[in-house]
């Protein structure tokens, strides 16, 4: 069986040499002439699927850029990983970030400023954005973020159920209501039509609803210097009482998490849904007869909780000029193609797209574009923002209101104490 | 004869060097640096930090979230350890038999243990779901009211404990089974000849001979339960209203999501001390008993 010839045995040196050679080769590949753009984002839902399509188009049009996109789990996991990578100086070239998280992300140490002249060379100017949106991206005179969109809290409505409830106008759109009485009447009519609930809401995280209502009451949160909690108890309780009333009247479920909220609107148990606009793709895919509108002005002024997705350059210890240029061009390209992004529900921040016919033709996505100037951002603090500690504290305190485990009064007291504790904690950024 | 002795000693060190290097880099260094950081306001964001002295430690004792999350960890440990030991023993006694039934029992008792935490929690979140979950289906079929297990403050921890028992009891079961199979058959034979019945054999032979294994399992289980994080993070995220948030989650939140590495290090050290005390106390009790037996 065995032959007399010695089997081929590579020497140790030959193996080592080969390995080293292979390493050097791959090293050369990575350092090749193509500029590199690695992007981290947090879009895991319907908007994430849309992002992938847009990225496919970007890659097809830019064979000269080595582009890689990674989607990470939304919220704390995403921001934790991004912070770690930026703290170590080995971050990706570009990442998405909620506008409300920008100041709490320690921009001076964990982000690199965006070279405005590169952005202008790529055809994007300050005048292309709403001033209020742009101004929030500038910290200490430097631009740290480029806004991609705005995503307000809106009203979803089921066309068949609302027709049955007599809430649609002749144009087949929901008739706008203002004031608490009209708001409650509308909800009661929907409840009669569904026989179950009027609205599907996420009772485990009532922040967006509460912040919208509190904003409409013109409530203040922090003193102008950001050092004191100046929450208006009467207004805060007014909003919480309304949330409690909706649940106790059976207009909303007593307990429903995010997926239950989506399910209850999808299956017609609720004829309305209060949520951010990003589930539009989900309901379109489900072939649900629905449309969208601004959230009703229940109280005094139009304010709608919301946020913006932005692009940021996380801190790199050794930033490469070619990569940065390609990255800024990528950001500009994404803004100019944000009508496809808008199809996922978000209102583009780039005004040339907002004014385009292509965007105006998007239904129902263009129906609530009027709220853009009235988007009500989360309070300004290092512990505040999308998915950050302040929202978590509100969820912990307020989620018991709908279930009846907590009264609005006790919930508010708990939330205020928790916020005060955060305020007393020395800022780590 | 100093030469060979010296050679032997350092030669040994050479062989353990790869391990020692990694151990020092990933274990000793973080432990030391964590202790060092606990005296500073070190931030993950990389802003300048200052020496705080004992400020973090003072804050920790006045922070109700530390104590409530520590309490949740201890409650979880107290609720999960007894069933994880007793049920494992019962299962081992049942499965310690030959033939297809023994094989089937061994297989099904151990199977959940090989699942990753994500899969286990996904399954159980659906099982506990109000409206269409299995548990609430059984409750309503039996004429009881539905319970929103994971969203009710005094039910959520129980729900997590049940999930944990289902998931991890297989490991303790395996330890017990191995110990049972190590008891010589002659002992039972002799007992049977002397007229001992099954109950007497169990209480006079099997259980005493398993006592060392029981001690080991209790220690391992206490330490494992104290380290609870995955299931709770994935099932309730510490909610509702922090009713299930374990101390490790609070450390994670302070250190990583809030960037306060210094403060998180101080809490870690408090927790580290508790684990060491529990483990040492258990080992003391257990080894004392072992010598007496």
Interface residues (C-beta under 8 A of the other chain):
Chain A: X76 X79 X80 X83 X84 X87 X105 X106 X108 X109 X110 X204 X255 X257 X260 X383 X388 X389 X395 X396 X397 X399 X400 X403 X405 X406 X414 X425 X426 X428 X429
Chain B: X41 X43 X44 X45 X46 X47 X130 X131 X148 X151 X152 X153 X239 X240 X241 X242 X253 X256 X257 X258 X259 X260
